[in-house]
Amino acid sequence: MRLVVDVKDSKAEILLEFLRTLSYVKVERAPSKASAEKGSVLANVREAVEEMKLVKAGKLKGRDAMEFLNEQL
């Protein structure tokens, strides 16, 4: 069973120390919000690189940069 617990930062280490003493408990720290955002950004960059490869290979039509920027305004 997976169990997620929110704990005050000031008490987290004490609870983690206790949980680690229990042989039947596996403790994992959840990724921080910054880590999750970084992962999302990296996924977007990977997707963009793959799209650029397809454009260079002629398998996908590219867009004019000025046209794109004008659409954003």
Secondary structure, 3 states (H helix, E strand, C coil): CCCCCCCCHHHHHHHHHHHHCCCCCCCCCCCCHHHHHHHHHHHHHHHHHHHHHHHHCCCCCCCCHHHHHHHHC
